[in-house]
Amino acid sequence: MKTTTMQTKVYADRKIWFSMWFLGAIVTFGLAFFPMFYRLVDGRNKHLEHETEIEKQVAERLKSQGKKVPIVSEHFSKMKAKAWAVSIVLVVPVFVIVYLLSRDLLVHEHDEDAFLASAFPQRMFMPQTIPIKTYVVITIVTLGVGVIYWLYKVVNLYNAHYKADLQVEKEIAKLMEEEKVVGRM
């Protein structure tokens, strides 16, 4: 019988400190926004790829134990980080990027929660809520200036998600090891 072990995270998702990047953007007359947006989009891509691999590992493990295998989500398309970062010169893509990052995190957390709930029904993982409509209204009412607040919230939401995912991965590894021990008895 083939057993798989849960691989621990080889890399930690890189947090972005909004205040540092924003102050850097002020000092550099906006030039610091280019690497900031690049890191946001690239971090999203790497995180979603890593999470897909984790889900595949969990599904393979459950399959080897003869348990019902939840559906692994693979519907995220990779965003071209360099192209999106360069496009912020046109200003409008800033709004699009912030919206896409918000939406993708919301969908990812919902899918991740559904996957984990079906894989480990004895545990509960809580996704964040992201009031995208509220951020859009704030941005419109403030004639676009509200996108700074929205960007600040997006950065903080991703940082919180990365931190929570580290704990979730530790919990998954622990649960899988407990099931492995119980299965031997």
Disulfide bonds with the S-S distance in Angstrom:
none
